[in-house]
Amino acid sequence: MSTTTPARSNPLARIDWDYIEFYVGNAKQAAHYYMSAFGFEQVAYAGPETGVKNRCSYVLAQNKLRFVLTASLLPDDEIARHVLLHGDGVKDVAILVEDARAAYEMAIAGGARSVLAPTESRDEHGRIVKATIATYGDTVHSFVQRDGYTGAFMPGFIAERRSIAGAKAPQLQFVDHCVGNVGWGEMDAWGDFYARVFGFSQLVSFDDNDISTEYTALKSKVMTDPRHQVKFPINEPAEGKKKSQIEEYLDFYRGAGVQHIAIRTDDIVATIDALKANGVEFLDTPESYYEMLEDRVGAIDEALDVLRARRILVDRDDQGYMLQIFTKPLQDRPTVFFEIIQRKGSLSFGKGNFKALFVSIEKEQAKRGTL
């Protein structure tokens, strides 16, 4: 009698965001900025005082959000070279998994390039298993297995809590999606990468007919896990009369990388009020956008004058609607920025807002002389 072996379950079927690590020129100052402007609390630290001689890392948390800000203490190592080339930017988009070894093996079998084989670290709080693979540009994904780890972050870090007195609490909740910009003609290849390596499927795609203005255009596709918990939109430039925001990013970042992180909130109005009180700068929205808004998106809970005053955008799909707004770049180079998003049933990415958003971005590009 013959038997069949059950198909091995996908170790990346049930995943979540773990942390996003930025490589920056001055981690102490960057941490202060994210705490004072975005209301984060410092929860852990690693550096010379903890036995780490070549870098400093500050772990910031807010609800389910976790950022790690890392700076080199050396003149020429991987971190210093990353900052020299790219400026402050995202290095690692880390994914929480149940089995880091199985996730790593699946990724390698799917064609991913190894950066760090599965490595176990322990301290008095438990153990962490971590493995890392390369993705677009110099960006990596780490698979993190926590196994009930009870420390502040992971072995090598000490708990160190600090916040900025007087900073408004915007109640940012968790990462909604993380967007990568890649070069001309590379979007489909990286979409295939996430399908092969992660077992992701395509949630939606947009071409230059969807995302364009009189002057600029881009293409995008959104790859997602089965539960729509972790979503990676991939953007590439498209032909237009002038230089698009994607081309500007690629020029200033010196290659592919994370363009923006979309962060969920349960009350976008209160969140934006708090962030603006903290000094966060947002893109403007053309006044014409709010003309006949309710005719375009239907009935919504929020008052039109409330949205207009804060320049919040609205879009609807067959599941519901969503509200969104975008910050200006968070560093001197016009590269990484945040999106603040509230979903009321919608799974969309603001297709109906693209034109208004791009007009706002083009105005900022014109100020920089890069349009």
Order of alpha helices (4+ residues) and beta strands (2+ residues): beta-alpha-beta-beta-beta-alpha-beta-alpha-beta-beta-beta-beta-beta-alpha-beta-beta-beta-alpha-beta-alpha-alpha-alpha-beta-beta-beta-alpha
